[in-house]
Amino acid sequence: MPETFILALDQGTTSSRAVVFDHSGNIRARAQKEFTQHFPRPGWVEHDASELWSTTSGVMQEAIAAAGIRASDLAAIGITNQRETVVVWDRQTRQPIHPAIVWQDRRTAAYCDELRAAGRAEVFQQKTGLVLDSYFSGTKLKWILDNVDGARTRAEAGELAFGTVDSWLVYNLSGGTLHVTDATNASRTLLYNIHTGTWDDELLNLLDIPRSLLPDIRNSSQVYGQTAEGLLGAQVPIAGIAGDQHAATFGQVCLQPGMAKNTYGTGCFMLLNTGAEPVPSRHELLTTVAWQLEGQRTYALEGSVFVAGAVVQWLRDSLGIIRSSAEVETLAASVPDSGGVYLVPAFVGLGAPYWDSYARGTMLGLTRGSTAAHIARAALESIAFQVAELLEAMQQDAAMPLQELRVDGGGSTNDALMQFQADILGVPVVRPRITETTALGAAYLAGLAVGYWKDTAELSALWQLGRRFEPQMEAAERQKRLATWKRAVQRSRDWEREDATLNA
């Protein structure tokens, strides 16, 4: 039989990627294209949804060509996506009615405050496993319905469709015939009940969301349909969907309870597999669906850091102290430590375990001797400190001591960061040979659905070690640095309060 392949589409926050994998899980070809970030007001972040599709469509074609194959050589397509980002479009014309509102966007923070003040936070947390925050899709969707002329009337008439980015891509891939999502993406909307696995009427009513807008919820691995005739030259099964962090966890084959991974991308996301039962968090973590296979849900605890790799982009684009993101490792390594500088990159508030929309970026410990290198090192260390706080909260919630942390994403290729991460965690950090685990997870889910891989045991056997980082820092030094970090975080959270007092 001729060799066949799996195509993974990875639609992220700053770029769209396509990766062709073979049966051994090796990359045969990849293509990537960045797209425009829009910041119409402070705290607002938008994407052009049509550009999300056009860049995805473009890299899909590029990757197939780069692999030297045809669409007929693809066994299936898997999709993974930036989560919580909201798209609303016309079902007939397939045109978005408003720019996509990105997961980082904070425009609905005040509305979330109102809901909390009205005593609604607990019902959302109990049913969805999420904290009531503007990070998630539900309040963004409500904002579009309330602020785009005619949107609510058209939604109630069934003319509009809502989706997270996975739904938007599948709708376009299928020529408008499939309006679906999977359980992982649904579990990030504030509209989905993680216990019943369905859209929840009480939550829809609280946010005034018409059910007719919503996609059908499917497994993370199943054949949903095929690509539209004429799109690729052959019709290919669309067979896997998972939000990016869930896909990365699956790609890291963290299939047993107690296994955890952390992805270093624009943000930073740690997921701990907790098995067949959802574990409620006492420390402001999220309880989420890790994936759903054949109707059986696996759950995870998740901690989200809003600004990780984005702090390196800030050094490059806003401060201008590096010309490319790759330079940060060399600059940071040119000094033995941060010189007492601590940077809290709360540019869009703080995620877990604080969920403080009003915290602001803060740099402390500056002296006349502080240099660009110290700031670069403090920026990298800020990523590791935030991850350490996630793990601390996670282990308290799940009572599952971590043996190692599997890592992936662009930041995981930074050896200095990974060594400091192991030092500040006190557990080994393990990087796989293939760090494209988000795309790999989407490929695995799609491949399982069409029998390309037999079962999850076969996937576990494909995982290969790239490098292991053992902790080297003394426990007393680790605790001292973490304590100083927490003091810096408190200052970033006090800023808005102090500013309001001064301006009263």
GUMAR-432368 format. One record per residue (C-alpha): x, z, y; residue in one letter. Coordinates in Angstrom, 3 decimals. Example, Ala and Ser with C-alpha at 12.3 -4.5 7.8 and 13.67 -1.06 7.14 Angstrom:
2
12.300:7.800:-4.500:a $
13.670:7.140:-1.060:s $
***
This chain:
504
0.000:0.000:0.000:m $
1.197:-0.692:3.555:p $
2.303:2.370:5.538:e $
-0.308:3.873:7.850:t $
-0.023:6.233:10.803:f $
-1.952:8.733:12.915:i $
-2.273:8.342:16.687:l $
-2.564:11.518:18.760:a $
-3.835:11.358:22.337:l $
-2.660:14.349:24.369:d $
-4.383:14.408:27.752:q $
-2.663:17.182:29.715:g $
-2.796:18.686:33.181:t $
-0.068:16.549:34.717:t $
0.280:13.593:32.336:s $
-1.414:11.646:29.566:s $
0.547:11.065:26.372:r $
0.128:9.178:23.135:a $
2.225:9.863:20.029:v $
2.330:7.943:16.752:v $
3.110:10.127:13.695:f $
3.978:9.127:10.166:d $
3.076:10.904:6.923:h $
6.077:13.238:7.173:s $
4.958:14.422:10.609:g $
7.778:12.542:12.295:n $
7.323:10.791:15.630:i $
7.485:6.994:15.372:r $
6.733:6.283:19.031:a $
5.404:7.922:22.146:r $
4.354:6.996:25.657:a $
3.604:9.131:28.692:q $
2.297:8.608:32.210:k $
1.848:11.120:35.013:e $
-1.207:10.961:37.251:f $
-2.145:12.230:40.693:t $
-2.895:15.875:41.425:q $
-5.451:16.415:44.205:h $
-5.626:19.627:46.277:f $
-8.491:19.048:48.737:p $
-8.558:22.688:49.905:r $
-6.525:25.839:49.209:p $
-7.338:26.994:45.677:g $
-9.041:23.700:44.761:w $
-7.506:21.395:42.145:v $
-9.034:18.050:41.151:e $
-8.241:14.991:39.042:h $
-9.702:11.519:39.204:d $
-11.501:11.387:35.841:a $
-11.246:7.602:35.783:s $
-7.475:7.945:36.122:e $
-7.440:10.370:33.191:l $
-9.065:7.680:31.084:w $
-7.011:4.749:32.424:s $
-3.685:6.546:31.859:t $
-4.786:7.627:28.378:t $
-5.896:4.102:27.535:s $
-2.613:2.747:28.852:g $
-0.307:5.072:26.916:v $
-2.399:4.516:23.782:m $
-1.645:0.809:23.927:q $
2.015:1.441:24.835:e $
2.631:3.823:21.926:a $
1.074:1.447:19.395:i $
3.253:-1.373:20.706:a $
6.379:0.814:20.792:a $
5.829:1.772:17.150:a $
5.746:-1.910:16.242:g $
2.350:-1.564:14.571:i $
-1.207:-2.764:15.065:r $
-4.373:-0.714:15.488:a $
-5.321:-1.681:11.926:s $
-2.282:0.358:10.773:d $
-3.826:3.562:12.173:l $
-5.629:5.801:9.713:a $
-7.225:7.838:12.507:a $
-7.014:9.031:16.114:i $
-6.832:12.720:17.051:g $
-7.473:14.055:20.548:i $
-6.149:17.120:22.304:t $
-6.782:17.940:25.922:n $
-6.365:20.165:28.922:q $
-9.158:22.692:28.495:r $
-11.892:23.982:30.851:e $
-11.549:20.970:33.157:t $
-15.032:19.620:33.940:v $
-16.232:16.033:34.108:v $
-19.831:14.965:34.839:v $
-20.679:11.285:34.519:w $
-23.533:8.795:34.484:d $
-24.474:8.037:30.876:r $
-25.207:4.371:31.591:q $
-22.417:3.344:33.947:t $
-19.829:5.787:32.580:r $
-18.859:6.583:36.181:q $
-17.995:10.189:37.137:p $
-20.242:11.599:39.863:i $
-17.470:13.854:41.244:h $
-13.734:14.314:40.713:p $
-12.888:16.376:37.629:a $
-12.586:20.050:38.563:i $
-9.390:21.288:36.916:v $
-8.995:24.530:34.968:w $
-6.667:25.872:37.699:q $
-9.358:25.474:40.380:d $
-10.561:28.747:41.978:r $
-13.504:27.520:44.067:r $
-16.052:29.514:42.063:t $
-14.150:32.839:42.223:a $
-16.619:34.329:44.728:a $
-19.582:33.272:42.561:y $
-17.960:34.992:39.570:c $
-17.628:38.102:41.736:d $
-21.372:37.930:42.440:e $
-22.163:37.665:38.730:l $
-19.937:40.650:37.979:r $
-21.572:42.659:40.769:a $
-24.955:41.814:39.209:a $
-23.779:43.294:35.909:g $
-23.477:39.988:34.038:r $
-19.848:40.228:32.909:a $
-20.620:42.114:29.709:e $
-23.115:39.601:28.320:v $
-20.642:36.774:28.879:f $
-17.823:38.730:27.268:q $
-19.883:39.768:24.241:q $
-21.264:36.301:23.544:k $
-18.361:34.050:24.532:t $
-15.314:36.285:24.054:g $
-14.224:35.280:27.567:l $
-13.810:37.180:30.796:v $
-16.091:36.066:33.612:l $
-13.655:33.967:35.620:d $
-13.606:30.711:37.560:s $
-10.974:29.452:35.106:y $
-13.708:28.480:32.641:f $
-15.997:25.463:32.712:s $
-19.453:26.955:33.212:g $
-19.268:27.925:36.878:t $
-17.440:24.676:37.709:k $
-20.289:22.702:36.139:l $
-22.836:24.725:38.101:k $
-20.884:24.007:41.316:w $
-21.144:20.243:40.728:i $
-24.872:20.478:40.026:l $
-25.388:22.537:43.186:d $
-23.128:20.544:45.522:n $
-23.357:16.855:44.568:v $
-26.438:15.191:46.058:d $
-29.093:14.542:43.432:g $
-26.950:15.856:40.571:a $
-29.332:18.559:39.375:r $
-32.371:16.272:39.476:t $
-30.505:13.544:37.587:r $
-29.187:16.077:35.065:a $
-32.670:17.377:34.345:e $
-33.836:13.780:33.885:a $
-31.169:13.279:31.194:g $
-29.207:10.700:33.187:e $
-25.946:12.656:33.325:l $
-23.496:13.942:30.739:a $
-21.127:16.897:30.999:f $
-17.956:17.266:29.050:g $
-14.549:18.766:28.976:t $
-11.817:16.119:28.888:v $
-12.087:15.603:25.117:d $
-15.737:14.598:25.481:s $
-14.898:12.261:28.365:w $
-12.204:10.508:26.323:l $
-14.363:10.163:23.200:v $
-17.238:8.778:25.279:y $
-14.937:6.078:26.633:n $
-13.137:5.419:23.338:l $
-16.476:4.895:21.606:s $
-17.942:2.689:24.331:g $
-20.470:5.347:25.322:g $
-21.908:5.925:21.837:t $
-20.445:9.396:21.128:l $
-21.140:12.450:23.287:h $
-19.432:15.223:21.304:v $
-17.024:18.116:21.605:t $
-15.502:20.476:19.081:d $
-15.858:24.222:18.691:a $
-12.521:24.996:20.364:t $
-13.408:23.228:23.601:n $
-16.974:24.520:23.514:a $
-15.629:28.063:23.234:s $
-13.982:27.713:26.662:r $
-17.100:26.893:28.670:t $
-18.893:30.285:29.112:l $
-21.897:28.511:27.541:l $
-21.038:28.793:23.825:y $
-21.780:31.750:21.556:n $
-18.701:32.316:19.382:i $
-20.746:34.296:16.837:h $
-23.470:31.700:16.224:t $
-21.364:28.609:16.938:g $
-24.020:27.139:19.255:t $
-24.805:26.659:22.934:w $
-26.502:29.859:24.100:d $
-29.863:29.662:25.915:d $
-29.402:32.971:27.760:e $
-26.059:31.851:29.185:l $
-27.421:28.422:30.101:l $
-30.255:30.129:31.968:n $
-27.911:32.521:33.773:l $
-25.853:29.602:35.105:l $
-28.867:27.283:35.494:d $
-27.385:24.548:33.280:i $
-29.793:21.998:31.719:p $
-29.194:21.715:27.969:r $
-29.625:17.925:28.188:s $
-26.183:17.678:29.826:l $
-24.307:19.135:26.885:l $
-22.408:17.333:24.101:p $
-23.034:17.930:20.387:d $
-20.642:20.502:18.902:i $
-18.678:19.310:15.848:r $
-15.869:20.528:13.605:n $
-12.313:20.195:14.886:s $
-11.594:17.908:11.927:s $
-14.178:15.312:10.922:q $
-14.900:11.630:11.474:v $
-17.051:11.519:14.609:y $
-17.237:7.732:14.815:g $
-15.027:4.780:15.633:q $
-13.373:3.244:18.651:t $
-15.434:0.572:20.382:a $
-15.104:-2.969:19.122:e $
-12.614:-4.871:21.259:g $
-10.828:-1.805:22.622:l $
-7.783:-1.869:20.323:l $
-8.188:-5.009:18.246:g $
-9.465:-2.986:15.283:a $
-11.942:-0.132:15.021:q $
-10.169:3.147:14.277:v $
-11.821:6.430:13.166:p $
-11.879:9.157:15.821:i $
-11.408:12.138:13.540:a $
-9.901:15.210:15.223:g $
-10.495:17.169:18.426:i $
-9.001:20.438:19.642:a $
-8.150:21.918:23.009:g $
-4.427:21.769:23.672:d $
-3.578:25.379:22.824:q $
-5.641:25.353:19.636:h $
-4.039:22.065:18.583:a $
-0.574:23.530:19.226:a $
-1.410:26.568:17.086:t $
-2.548:24.243:14.291:f $
0.524:22.051:14.771:g $
2.694:25.155:14.397:q $
0.728:25.833:11.165:v $
-0.051:29.389:12.260:c $
-2.693:29.367:9.537:l $
-2.500:33.007:8.424:q $
-3.779:36.049:10.353:p $
-0.945:37.659:12.306:g $
0.894:34.409:13.046:m $
1.289:33.528:16.730:a $
2.575:30.732:18.917:k $
3.291:30.361:22.599:n $
3.208:27.026:24.423:t $
5.297:26.557:27.558:y $
3.616:23.894:29.650:g $
2.172:23.841:33.162:t $
0.694:27.177:32.168:g $
1.711:29.392:29.274:c $
-0.615:30.177:26.410:f $
-0.179:32.550:23.494:m $
-2.564:32.496:20.538:l $
-2.619:35.001:17.674:l $
-4.546:34.008:14.538:n $
-6.985:36.840:13.729:t $
-8.730:35.172:10.778:g $
-12.406:34.700:9.985:a $
-13.715:37.456:12.281:e $
-13.532:37.516:16.089:p $
-11.539:40.477:17.436:v $
-12.871:41.808:20.763:p $
-10.189:42.582:23.330:s $
-9.819:45.862:25.189:r $
-7.044:44.456:27.359:h $
-8.614:41.473:29.124:e $
-7.458:38.950:26.532:l $
-9.740:36.183:25.313:l $
-11.418:35.973:21.943:t $
-11.654:32.298:21.130:t $
-12.260:29.836:18.305:v $
-8.851:28.753:16.983:a $
-10.403:25.821:15.069:w $
-13.404:24.990:12.920:q $
-12.937:23.255:9.566:l $
-15.919:22.291:7.398:e $
-18.144:24.620:9.392:g $
-15.845:27.627:8.927:q $
-14.462:29.084:12.137:r $
-11.037:30.687:12.453:t $
-10.628:32.930:15.492:y $
-7.728:33.871:17.742:a $
-6.815:36.213:20.543:l $
-5.431:34.329:23.520:e $
-3.523:35.257:26.608:g $
-3.264:32.740:29.436:s $
-0.546:32.509:32.093:v $
-1.642:30.153:34.862:f $
1.800:29.277:36.250:v $
4.712:28.706:33.854:a $
6.318:25.259:34.016:g $
4.514:24.834:37.328:a $
6.937:27.346:38.869:v $
9.773:24.905:38.088:v $
7.794:22.108:39.748:q $
7.444:24.416:42.762:w $
11.217:24.893:42.917:l $
11.583:21.100:42.848:r $
8.721:19.887:45.034:d $
8.159:22.711:47.520:s $
11.517:24.480:47.875:l $
13.695:21.479:47.067:g $
16.412:23.574:45.387:i $
16.472:21.261:42.358:i $
16.030:17.488:42.228:r $
14.598:17.336:38.715:s $
13.002:19.928:36.441:s $
15.876:19.540:33.956:a $
18.326:20.932:36.542:e $
16.769:24.390:36.519:v $
18.528:25.523:33.336:e $
21.982:24.649:34.668:t $
21.298:26.258:38.056:l $
19.868:29.440:36.506:a $
22.766:29.671:34.038:a $
25.302:29.557:36.894:s $
24.650:33.268:37.591:v $
24.768:36.096:35.013:p $
21.370:37.492:36.067:d $
18.769:37.226:38.820:s $
20.691:39.562:41.120:g $
17.709:41.905:41.266:g $
15.322:39.157:42.425:v $
11.832:39.179:40.871:y $
9.432:36.299:41.431:l $
5.733:36.676:40.578:v $
4.329:33.106:40.629:p $
0.706:34.068:41.314:a $
0.092:30.828:43.215:f $
-3.465:30.523:41.876:v $
-4.032:34.176:41.035:g $
-3.040:35.908:37.795:l $
-4.384:35.264:34.303:g $
-4.255:37.682:31.373:a $
-4.058:40.604:31.206:p $
-5.005:40.970:34.912:y $
-7.522:38.213:35.729:w $
-6.970:38.678:39.421:d $
-8.062:35.600:41.375:s $
-6.790:37.110:44.616:y $
-3.188:37.935:43.656:a $
-0.640:35.830:45.483:r $
2.915:34.683:44.833:g $
5.504:37.318:45.649:t $
9.314:37.451:45.676:m $
11.022:40.846:45.784:l $
14.598:42.140:45.725:g $
16.083:39.529:48.053:l $
19.395:40.383:49.720:t $
21.818:38.460:51.909:r $
23.663:37.579:48.711:g $
20.632:36.020:47.000:s $
21.129:32.341:46.263:t $
19.124:29.391:44.997:a $
20.558:30.140:41.560:a $
19.167:33.695:41.625:h $
15.753:32.368:42.639:i $
15.875:29.751:39.857:a $
16.778:32.419:37.320:r $
14.022:34.722:38.587:a $
11.567:31.820:38.263:a $
12.497:31.252:34.613:l $
12.444:34.974:33.878:e $
8.967:35.236:35.418:s $
7.679:33.008:32.625:i $
9.160:35.263:29.941:a $
7.913:38.462:31.623:f $
4.355:37.130:31.756:q $
4.510:36.225:28.057:v $
5.817:39.719:27.221:a $
2.772:41.265:28.891:e $
0.514:39.024:26.821:l $
2.155:40.078:23.569:l $
1.996:43.761:24.496:e $
-1.760:43.524:25.067:a $
-2.298:41.370:21.977:m $
-0.600:43.770:19.613:q $
-2.628:46.666:20.972:q $
-5.875:44.730:20.411:d $
-5.195:43.260:16.988:a $
-2.974:45.964:15.475:a $
-0.955:43.123:13.913:m $
2.799:43.611:14.462:p $
4.418:40.282:15.215:l $
7.292:39.204:12.971:q $
8.264:36.199:15.076:e $
6.913:34.062:17.884:l $
6.720:30.305:17.279:r $
7.246:28.357:20.485:v $
6.624:24.822:21.684:d $
5.951:22.786:24.806:g $
8.380:21.419:27.370:g $
9.741:24.810:28.418:g $
10.665:25.717:24.843:s $
13.569:23.239:24.973:t $
15.225:25.450:27.616:n $
17.649:27.527:25.516:d $
18.339:30.055:28.288:a $
14.633:30.743:28.707:l $
14.083:31.078:24.958:m $
16.978:33.535:24.606:q $
15.670:35.652:27.488:f $
12.192:35.453:25.932:q $
13.508:36.874:22.648:a $
15.414:39.555:24.580:d $
12.431:40.705:26.606:i $
10.022:40.575:23.618:l $
12.315:42.260:21.136:g $
11.254:39.845:18.373:v $
12.783:36.542:17.201:p $
11.659:33.384:18.967:v $
11.462:30.394:16.636:v $
11.449:26.786:17.789:r $
10.441:24.043:15.341:p $
12.348:20.799:14.935:r $
9.406:18.902:16.434:i $
8.259:20.582:19.644:t $
5.434:18.052:20.240:e $
3.189:20.470:18.374:t $
0.119:19.927:20.558:t $
-0.016:16.240:19.664:a $
1.036:17.058:16.094:l $
-1.888:19.488:15.708:g $
-4.339:16.818:16.853:a $
-2.760:14.402:14.363:a $
-3.018:16.956:11.546:y $
-6.719:17.583:12.270:l $
-7.469:13.851:12.328:a $
-5.385:13.192:9.227:g $
-7.106:15.923:7.222:l $
-10.497:14.414:8.042:a $
-9.603:11.017:6.555:v $
-7.527:12.293:3.615:g $
-4.201:11.218:5.126:y $
-2.983:14.725:4.295:w $
-4.579:16.509:1.364:k $
-4.879:20.081:2.630:d $
-3.357:22.704:4.913:t $
-0.783:23.671:2.274:a $
0.694:20.190:2.589:e $
0.855:20.681:6.373:l $
2.647:24.033:6.034:s $
5.319:22.356:3.921:a $
6.023:19.879:6.751:l $
7.002:22.587:9.294:w $
10.772:22.612:9.899:q $
12.950:25.091:11.795:l $
14.780:23.782:14.838:g $
16.436:26.930:16.219:r $
15.947:30.686:15.952:r $
16.706:32.996:18.909:f $
17.408:36.624:17.963:e $
16.902:39.402:20.560:p $
20.199:40.735:21.970:q $
19.062:43.035:24.808:m $
19.169:46.810:24.369:e $
15.746:48.482:24.210:a $
16.439:50.676:27.273:a $
17.395:47.634:29.371:e $
14.301:45.787:28.178:r $
12.007:48.634:29.202:q $
13.719:48.980:32.586:k $
13.270:45.294:33.380:r $
9.655:45.245:32.222:l $
8.868:48.286:34.365:a $
10.390:46.591:37.440:t $
8.427:43.432:36.674:w $
5.166:45.405:36.550:k $
5.936:46.938:39.943:r $
6.433:43.433:41.331:a $
3.117:42.307:39.841:v $
1.374:45.228:41.524:q $
2.777:44.150:44.889:r $
1.419:40.625:44.343:s $
-2.007:42.134:43.639:r $
-1.899:44.423:46.665:d $
-1.177:41.565:49.070:w $
-4.749:40.319:49.511:e $
-6.009:43.870:50.028:r $
-3.333:44.640:52.603:e $
-3.922:41.308:54.354:d $
-7.679:42.003:54.543:a $
-7.030:45.478:55.960:t $
-4.699:44.135:58.643:l $
-7.198:41.484:59.671:n $
-10.259:43.760:59.637:a $
***
